[in-house]
Amino acid sequence: MAKWVRFTDGAATGFGRVEGDQIAVHSGDMFGAAQPTGETRPLAGAQLAAPCDPTKIIALWNNFHGLAAKLNVAEPAEPLYLLKSTTTVAAPDAEVRRPPAYSGKTVYEGELGIVIGRTARNISEDEAAEHIFGYTIVNDLTAADILNKDPTFPQWARAKGFDGYGPFGPWIVTDLDPATASVRTVLNGAERQNYPLSDMIFPPAKLVALLSQDMTLNPGDLIACGTSIGVGSMKEPRNEVDVSIDGIGTLRTIFVQ
C-alpha cells in the first residue's frame, strides 16, 4: 500500500509518496513513470494540495442500499450521476466559503473517492481493477436549497458546482479493499455519519466499468461514490467537517458562512 500526495509551496506543486513522517519527492507522472528524486520533505507542516488534478469529477446519487431504503426510493438499475466542475476542487484542510450570492443551507456528504490511473473506455468489470489507481476521501458539499429551487429542472450541477465545494484528499491510497472500510463524518465534534462501504449498490469495479461505457475515464479523474445515511446541513458560522475512512485517513474541511 502506498500513499501519494501533492504539495505546494505557493509557486509550484510537486508530488511524492508518504513514507513514515516524510514525503519522498518524485518526478515524472504520478500515474505513469514516477521516479524518486532522493529529496524528502517533512509531512508535518507540509501544505498539501488536492492529491490529483482531475479532468472531470463524477458524483454518484443513490448508490447505497441503506439510503435508498431510508428515502423510500427505488434502487437504480444503472448508476445515477452528475459532473462536478473542476473548479470545485479544494485541498485538505481548506477553508471553503459559501458564495455571497447564496444564503441557503449547505450540506456535507462524506464519501469514498475512486481515482483513475489508466485510460478506461468500454472496459469490463474484470478489467476495472487495473484501471483504478487508488482511493481517497471526498466531502461532496451541496447547496441544498438550489437543488429543487426551480420545479421544472433539478439543478444538480449548480447545487454541487460552487468553487471549493469538492474538497478531497488528503492523499490517494493504493491497494485498499473498500469493502472492509467504513465512512465516518464528524461535524463540529459530533458524529453524523458512520456507514459501511460494503453497502454500495455499485461497488468500485462495477461502477468504473459502467461509467467507462458512457465516457472515457482519464488518469487522475475522480469518482465520488455517493453517500449514505446521516447527511445534514452546517449551521454554525464556522464549521469543521472531518471525514474519515478506514485505511485512508481523515479529510478535514472548514466551512465558513
KAVENUR-V280399 format. One record per residue. N is the residue number from 1. SS is DSSP state (H for helix, E for strand, - for the rest). PSI is psi in whole degrees, -180 to 180 (999 if undefined). OMEGA is omega in radians with two decimals (999 if undefined). Layout:
BEGIN
N | SS | PSI | OMEGA
N | SS | PSI | OMEGA
END
This chain:
BEGIN
1 | - | 135 | 3.11
2 | - | 150 | 3.05
3 | E | 119 | -3.14
4 | E | 133 | -3.13
5 | E | 160 | 2.90
6 | E | 146 | -3.12
7 | E | 159 | -3.11
8 | E | 150 | 3.00
9 | - | 14 | 3.14
10 | - | -31 | -3.12
11 | - | -32 | -3.09
12 | - | 158 | 3.13
13 | E | 133 | 3.07
14 | E | 180 | 3.12
15 | E | 163 | 3.13
16 | E | -177 | 3.12
17 | E | 140 | 3.05
18 | E | 122 | 3.11
19 | E | 101 | -3.05
20 | - | -124 | -3.14
21 | - | 17 | -3.12
22 | E | 157 | 2.95
23 | E | 118 | 3.04
24 | E | 107 | -3.04
25 | E | 138 | 3.11
26 | E | 161 | 3.02
27 | E | 170 | -3.14
28 | - | -134 | -3.05
29 | - | 124 | -3.14
30 | - | -34 | -3.06
31 | - | 7 | -3.13
32 | - | -116 | -3.08
33 | - | 72 | 3.09
34 | - | 131 | -3.10
35 | E | 134 | 3.09
36 | E | 138 | 3.13
37 | E | -15 | -3.04
38 | E | -14 | 3.11
39 | E | 144 | 3.02
40 | E | 155 | 3.08
41 | E | 144 | 3.08
42 | E | 134 | 3.08
43 | - | -40 | 3.12
44 | - | 127 | 3.12
45 | - | -7 | 3.12
46 | - | 141 | 3.08
47 | - | 101 | -3.07
48 | E | 138 | 3.00
49 | E | 171 | 2.97
50 | - | 139 | -2.93
51 | - | -7 | 3.00
52 | - | 172 | -3.06
53 | - | 84 | -3.01
54 | - | 148 | 2.99
55 | - | -20 | 3.05
56 | - | 155 | 3.09
57 | E | 120 | 3.14
58 | E | 124 | -3.07
59 | E | 127 | -3.08
60 | E | 148 | 3.00
61 | E | 142 | 3.04
62 | - | 59 | -3.11
63 | - | 17 | 3.11
64 | E | 134 | -3.14
65 | H | -43 | -3.08
66 | H | -43 | -3.13
67 | H | -41 | 3.11
68 | H | -41 | 3.13
69 | H | -42 | -3.13
70 | H | -41 | -3.13
71 | H | -8 | -3.12
72 | - | 47 | 3.08
73 | - | 155 | -3.14
74 | - | 145 | 3.03
75 | - | 136 | -3.05
76 | - | 150 | 3.09
77 | - | -19 | 3.10
78 | - | 160 | -3.07
79 | - | 136 | 3.04
80 | E | 123 | -3.00
81 | E | 166 | 3.04
82 | E | 169 | 3.06
83 | E | 129 | 3.03
84 | E | 143 | 3.08
85 | - | 146 | 3.09
86 | H | -16 | 3.07
87 | H | -3 | 3.01
88 | H | -15 | -3.04
89 | E | 132 | 3.04
90 | E | 150 | -3.06
91 | - | 164 | 2.96
92 | - | 143 | -3.13
93 | - | 14 | -3.13
94 | - | 151 | 2.95
95 | E | 113 | -3.11
96 | E | 132 | -3.11
97 | E | 139 | 3.04
98 | - | 135 | -3.11
99 | - | 143 | -3.14
100 | - | -30 | -3.09
101 | - | -7 | -3.10
102 | - | 124 | -3.09
103 | - | 4 | -3.09
104 | - | -171 | -3.07
105 | - | 148 | 3.05
106 | E | 135 | -3.05
107 | E | 139 | 3.00
108 | E | 151 | 3.05
109 | - | 104 | 3.10
110 | E | 130 | -3.02
111 | E | 157 | 2.92
112 | E | 139 | 3.04
113 | E | 134 | 3.05
114 | E | 132 | 3.07
115 | E | 124 | -3.13
116 | E | 139 | -3.12
117 | - | -23 | 3.12
118 | - | 146 | 3.12
119 | - | 128 | -3.10
120 | E | 123 | 3.12
121 | - | 117 | 3.13
122 | - | 46 | -3.14
123 | - | 163 | 3.11
124 | - | 167 | 3.09
125 | H | -37 | 3.12
126 | H | -27 | -3.13
127 | H | -12 | -2.97
128 | H | -38 | -3.06
129 | H | -38 | -3.11
130 | H | -7 | 3.09
131 | H | -7 | 3.09
132 | E | 119 | 3.12
133 | E | -42 | -3.12
134 | E | -164 | -3.02
135 | E | 150 | 3.12
136 | E | -173 | -3.12
137 | E | 138 | -3.11
138 | E | 140 | 2.91
139 | E | 98 | -3.01
140 | E | 81 | -3.08
141 | - | 144 | -3.04
142 | E | 129 | 3.01
143 | E | 87 | -2.90
144 | H | -34 | -3.07
145 | H | -13 | 3.11
146 | H | -29 | -2.95
147 | H | -49 | -3.11
148 | - | 26 | -3.12
149 | - | -40 | 3.09
150 | - | 116 | -3.05
151 | - | -13 | -3.12
152 | - | -9 | -3.01
153 | - | 106 | 3.07
154 | - | 123 | -2.99
155 | - | 65 | -3.12
156 | H | -48 | -3.06
157 | H | -43 | 3.14
158 | H | -43 | -3.10
159 | H | -30 | -3.11
160 | - | 9 | -2.96
161 | - | 5 | 3.14
162 | - | 151 | 3.09
163 | - | 130 | 3.09
164 | - | -3 | -3.07
165 | - | 18 | 3.10
166 | E | 53 | 3.10
167 | E | 142 | 3.03
168 | E | 160 | -3.09
169 | E | -156 | 0.05
170 | E | -11 | -3.14
171 | E | 178 | 3.05
172 | E | 126 | -3.14
173 | E | 130 | 3.10
174 | - | 162 | 3.04
175 | - | 38 | 3.06
176 | - | 141 | 3.01
177 | - | 99 | -3.06
178 | H | -26 | -3.09
179 | H | -17 | -3.13
180 | H | 1 | -2.99
181 | - | 165 | 3.07
182 | E | 158 | 3.07
183 | E | 130 | 3.12
184 | E | 124 | 3.13
185 | E | 127 | 3.14
186 | E | 123 | 3.12
187 | E | 117 | 3.11
188 | - | 42 | 3.07
189 | - | -6 | -3.12
190 | E | 130 | 3.13
191 | E | 129 | 3.14
192 | E | -27 | 3.12
193 | E | 143 | 3.01
194 | E | 96 | -3.03
195 | E | 149 | -3.10
196 | E | 139 | 3.09
197 | H | -16 | 3.07
198 | H | -10 | -3.12
199 | H | 4 | -3.13
200 | E | 139 | 3.04
201 | - | -45 | 3.07
202 | - | 96 | 3.13
203 | - | 169 | -2.94
204 | H | -50 | -3.07
205 | H | -44 | 3.13
206 | H | -40 | -3.13
207 | H | -48 | 3.13
208 | H | -43 | 3.14
209 | H | -47 | -3.11
210 | H | -42 | 3.12
211 | H | -33 | -3.14
212 | H | -16 | 3.04
213 | H | -24 | -3.10
214 | H | -36 | -3.05
215 | - | 157 | 3.08
216 | - | 129 | 3.06
217 | E | 125 | -3.07
218 | - | 155 | 3.04
219 | - | 130 | -3.11
220 | - | -12 | 3.10
221 | - | 147 | -3.05
222 | E | 131 | 3.04
223 | E | 116 | 3.05
224 | E | 118 | -2.89
225 | - | 3 | -3.09
226 | - | 165 | -3.08
227 | - | 178 | -3.14
228 | - | -152 | -3.02
229 | - | 142 | 3.00
230 | - | 3 | 3.11
231 | - | 153 | -3.13
232 | E | 172 | -3.09
233 | E | 158 | 3.10
234 | - | 123 | -2.94
235 | - | -17 | -3.11
236 | - | 157 | 3.06
237 | - | -34 | 3.11
238 | E | 123 | -3.03
239 | E | 136 | 3.02
240 | E | 124 | 3.11
241 | E | 122 | 3.10
242 | E | 115 | 3.10
243 | E | 123 | -3.10
244 | E | 142 | 3.04
245 | E | 130 | 3.12
246 | - | 132 | 3.08
247 | - | -11 | 3.09
248 | - | -60 | -3.12
249 | E | -143 | -3.07
250 | E | 133 | 3.00
251 | E | 123 | 3.13
252 | E | 134 | 3.09
253 | E | 139 | 3.01
254 | E | 123 | 3.11
255 | E | 124 | -3.08
256 | E | 134 | 3.13
257 | - | 999 | 999
END
